[in-house]
C-alpha cells in the first residue's frame, strides 16, 4: 500500500471518531498510536494525517510527535552503552532501552489529563546529527511547547505496539531459531543481549496502554525494510550528494532486524487488547 493510501484511509477512519468527540463533553484527547517499519513512510504519513485533520477541523488542537523525540541524551546513552558494553544492540540509539520512557509517560499523561494548570507542556526535540551523528537531545528552550488542551495526539514509532515475550525460555527458543536461520549474521548476539532487550521492551508497554487507536502500516515481508531504507538513501544521495552505500544501509539495518524478527508478528496482540485498556 502506498503512503498516500495509508494517509487517505487513516484520515477517513479517524474523521467520524473526531466528529463524535466534538459532539461530546469528553475532554480527554484521542491518542492515536501509529506503527510502521523503518522506511515504510510512517513519519511522513503521520505528519500528513495531522495536517489534513487540522485543516478539516480547525477548532481542534491536533499534535504529532515521535518515539525518536524521546531518545536518551548523549550522556545517558553513553552510560547505557558502557553498562551493556557486551550488547551490540545497545551501542547507540534506536532500540528498546535507548529512550526516556519515564519522560514520555509523564508527558502523555499530562496531555491526557488536560489540566490547564500544567500548560505549557514541553515535548523534547532530538538532533540526530549532534556528536558526529551519535545524536543528542536539544536544549529545553527549543522544545515544542503545547499551550492549550489537546484534542488528538498522533504518536508514531517503528516498534510501537511491540510486546515482550513473557516466558524467557520461549524468547530464547525463538531467538535460537532466528539466529540459526540467518547464520552467521546474528551469531555475535547472545541470549543475555536478547533478554536485556526483552526486559527493556516491557517498560514501553505502559505507553501502548494509553493508545485509544492503533494503526499499523503492515508489510507482507519484514525484510522489505532493507529495500525501503536503500531507496530512501538513494533519494537522499540524489538530493544532497551524499549518503550511505547499500552495504552500509544493510549493516545499519542488521542491528534492528532481531527486534523485527522477534516481535513484528506479535503486533496483533496489541490490536486484540486495545479495546480492553
N, C-alpha and C positions, 0 to 999 in steps of 0.2 A: 504494500500500500504506500502511495506517495505521501510526502509530508503534507501537501495541500489537502489530500483526502482525510488525513488524520485531523487536521485543523477543522475542516468543514464538519466532519462527523462529531467531533468533540463539542464544537460550538452548538450544533443543533441539539445535542444531548443535554447540554447544560442550560440552554435557554429556558425551558419550562421549569427547571428547578430554581433558577434565579427569579423567574416571574412569580413562582409560588412563594418564595421568600419575601419578595417585595410586598406581597399582599398580606403577609402575616405580621405579627408583632414580635417575631423571634429575632432578637438582636445578635444571636450567635452567627458568626461568619460561616460560610460553607468552605470546608477545607478540601481541596482537590489535590490528590497526590498523582503525579504523572511519572511513569517509569518507561524508560526506553534504553536499549543497549547503546553503547558508545557509537557514534556515527549514524544513529537512526534518525537524527533530526529533532530529537525531543526538546532541546533548548530553543531552537528556532520556533518549533511548533508551540511551545509554552508561551513564548513571547507574542506570537501572532494571536493565539487564543485570548490572551489578556487584552491585547489592543482591540481586537474585534468586539469582545464583550464590553469593553469600556466605552466604545463608540455606540454600541447598541443600547447600553443602559448608562447614560451619562450621569445619573444620580447615584450610581453605585461606586463604591470605593473598592476597586479590584487591584490586588497587588500580586506580584510574581517574584519568587526568588528560588534559589537552588541549594541543594546539598553542598555544592562546591563553595558556597559563601561561608560555610562553617568549618572549613579546614582549620586544623590547629595552626597556631602561629609558628613561624620558623623555629623559634627556640623550643617550643613544645614538641614539634616534630623531631627535632634533633634528640631530645630526651627519649622519645619513643623509639627512634631508630637505634639509639645506644642501648636502651634497656633490652630490646629484642634484636640484638646485633646478628643473631644466627637465623633470623627470619627475614628472608629476602622480600617477602610480601609487605613488610612494614618499613622497608628502607625507602622512605619518601611517601608523599601524599597519594591518596587515591582510594585505598581500600578501607573496609571497616576497621576502626581503631585509629583513624587519622583525622577525625572530626571532633569538634567540641559539641558533643551530644547534649550535655547539660545546658549549654547556652542556647542551642536550638530548641530544646524542650521549653525552656523558660520563655523564649520569645514567642513561640507558637501559643503557649498557654496564656500569655498576656494578651495576644491578639484575639484569642477566642473569648477571653473574659470581657473584652470591650469596656474596660474600666477607664473612664475619662481621666482619672487621676494619674494613670500610668503613662499617658502620652506626653511627649513623643516617645514612641518605641523605635529603637535603632536596630537596624539589620546590618550585620557586617558585610564588608566588601573585600574580596580576596584578589590579590595581584599575583597571578601565576608566573609573571616574568621576573619577580623580585629574586634576589640572591642567585643570579645566573640561571633562572628557570626553576629553582627549587621552591620558590613561592613564599609568600608571607601575607598575613592579614594587614590590610591598610589601617592607618591611624583612625581613631574614633571619629575625628571631625569630618571624615569623608563618607561615613556610613549613611545608608539610606534611612531617613527619618520619616516615620509614619505619624502624622499629626492628628488624625481623626479615626473614629471607628471604621473597621473594615467589613465589607460585605462578602467578599470572596478572596480566599487565599489559594494561589496556584503554586505548588511546591514540586519541583522536578529533581530527579536524580537517577543515575544509571542503575543503582541497586535498591531503589525504593521498593518496599514490599518483600524483599528477600527475608526469609525466616530461617533461623538457625535449626540445626538438626539436634534434637534433644538427647538422643542416645549416642554417647561417644563412640561406641563400637560400630553403630550404623554409619556414623560420619567417617570413621577410619576405613571401613569396608568399601564405602563409596569412593573415597579418595584413592585407595589402592587400585580399584578398577579403572579409575580415570588415569592414574599415573602409568599403569600398565598399557592402556590403550594408546597413550601418546608418548610412550617412552622413546627416546631419553629426555624429552623436553622438560618434564617436571621432576626428574629424578632427584634434584637437589632440594626439593621441598618436602620436609619430613612431616611425620604425624603431629609433632608438637606445634609446628608452624600453622598447620591447618586447624588444630584445636584452638590456638590463640585467636585466629580469625573468627572461628565459630563463636567463641566466647564473646568477642567484641560485637559481633552481629546482634547478639541478644539485646544489647543496650539500645539499639535502633528501633526495636520492635515497639517501644513505647511511643515512638514518633508515628509509626504506621497506625497505631490505635486512634490517633487523632484524625485520620482521614475519614471524611464523610463519603467521598467518591474516590475511586481508584481507577486510573486509566493506564492501560498497558499498550505500548507500541510493540507488538509482538513480531517475531520472525520465525519462519519455519526451520531455520538453521542458525544457531547462535554463532557459528563460525563466520557468518556474514559480517561480523564486527571487523574482521581483518580487511575485507573488501571495502566496507564503508569508510573506515579510517584512512585507507590508502587513497580513496577517491577524494576525501577531504584534504589530505596532504597535497595531492596533485593540484587541487584548486588553489590551495594556499601558495604553492610554488609559482603557479601561473600569475597570481595577483601580486605577490610580494618578492618573488625571485629567489626565495629560499624556503627550506623545509626539510623534513625527514625523508630519507630514501625509503623504498619499500621494505628493505631489510631492517631498517631502524624502526619503522612502524610495527613490523611483526614482533620485534624484540620488546617494544613498548607494550603492545597488547598482550604478549605472553604472560606478563605479570598479573594481568586482570583475569585471564581465562580460567584459572582454577575456581574463581568465585562464580563465574557463569556456569561452568560445568557442574558445580556442586549445588547451586541454588536456583538457577533460572527455571528449571522445570517444576519448582515448588511455588511459583507465583500464584497459581490457582488457590493455594491455601489461604492467602490473604483475601482473594476475591470472594471465597466462600464465607470467610469470617467477618468481613467488614460490616455487614448488616447487624452483627451481634454486638459490636463495640458500642 
